[in-house]
Amino acid sequence: MSLSDEGGYGGDQRGSEPGQTRTRLPDGGGDLYGSGRRSRAGLSSRNLVTIVGVVVLLIAAIAFANRSGGGGTGDTASSDAPKGADAQPTAPTGTKPVTGKNGSIATGFAKTEQGAQSAAANYAVALVSPNILKLNERHSIVQKAFAPAKVDEMQRKLDGAYSAGFLKKLGLDVNGNAAKGLTYISRTVPVGTKLVKLAGDTANLEVWCTGLFGTAGAKSTAPVTSDWFTMHLQLKWANGDWKVDGFSQQDGPAPVNGDNKTSGADQIANAVKQYGGFTYAR
């Protein structure tokens, strides 16, 4: 699933809480955001239709949140981007990526290329977590992740995108919680980061991600599945740290699906509870 600052997922959504992870959210100018890994052949036509329907809903929510945003992603093709430079592998540098933590979100990113990439990876995880669907947690994420000048705007957009009607379509109550016996999952895993442009107090980056989303449980109508997407983030140096100034998301690049044996719904729910997600990378 994906998110953006312009209107919800598409821009996407995601958040982090014991037993839950990843939800697409809407960025200030873009979009918002089972059982085991399943091959497409193993899905019934009914489940496939349900999953497609959920994805469409998420994309629509993100578009709503981003449609009035000023963030945009036009700079991702900037002529100032490094020319002919190959992607740099993540490697130990001897420098600690961050110096602090604000709740579940890392803080204290260096004003360097590495610091900007670390911040982008961290924010990609936070913006597509299940907590983004919960009012209080969502406001907390916005306060911590966005540049001060963007906070009020993003809270309005995301609150509008994650309405009670939208949550109901995802099978969640008005507080963003799944029904008893079910676990809503939204977990994002950054696969790699790319610095598109770094100039003074601004940075544009792309984060290639994979992740899980859906509802785990015996009676789930939207089983957990995986997806691949790229988040575009515009960061701004504010109050001594990198903060999100705008974001959006697009599908892919996605590899060929493997033929892994699909796990049961309980196995997936338990795995999410037992294995904590990463809060930042690089």
Stockholm file with secondary structure:
# STOCKHOLM 1.0

chainA/1-282         MSLSDEGGYGGDQRGSEPGQTRTRLPDGGGDLYGSGRRSRAGLSSRNLVTIVGVVVLLIAAIAFANRSGGGGTGDTASSDAPKGADAQPTAPTGTKPVTGKNGSIATGFAKTEQGAQSAAANYAVALVSPNILKLNERHSIVQKAFAPAKVDEMQRKLDGAYSAGFLKKLGLDVNGNAAKGLTYISRTVPVGTKLVKLAGDTANLEVWCTGLFGTAGAKSTAPVTSDWFTMHLQLKWANGDWKVDGFSQQDGPAPVNGDNKTSGADQIANAVKQYGGFTYAR
#=GR chainA/1-282 SS CCCBTTBBTBTBCBCEETTEECCCCCBSSSBBCCCSCCCGGGSCHHHHHHHHHHHHHHHHHHHHHHTTCSCCSGGGGCTTSCSSCCCCCCCCCSSCSCSEEETTEEECCCSSHHHHHHHHHHHHHHHBSGGGGSHHHHHHHHHHHBCGGGHHHHHHHHHHHTCHHHHHHTTBCTTSCBCTTCEEEEEEEEEEEEEEEEETTEEEEEEEEEEEEEEESTTCSSCCEEEEEEEEEEEEEETTEEEEEEEEEEECCCCCCCCCCCCCHHHHHHHHHHSCCCSCCC
#=GC SS_cons         CCCBTTBBTBTBCBCEETTEECCCCCBSSSBBCCCSCCCGGGSCHHHHHHHHHHHHHHHHHHHHHHTTCSCCSGGGGCTTSCSSCCCCCCCCCSSCSCSEEETTEEECCCSSHHHHHHHHHHHHHHHBSGGGGSHHHHHHHHHHHBCGGGHHHHHHHHHHHTCHHHHHHTTBCTTSCBCTTCEEEEEEEEEEEEEEEEETTEEEEEEEEEEEEEEESTTCSSCCEEEEEEEEEEEEEETTEEEEEEEEEEECCCCCCCCCCCCCHHHHHHHHHHSCCCSCCC
//
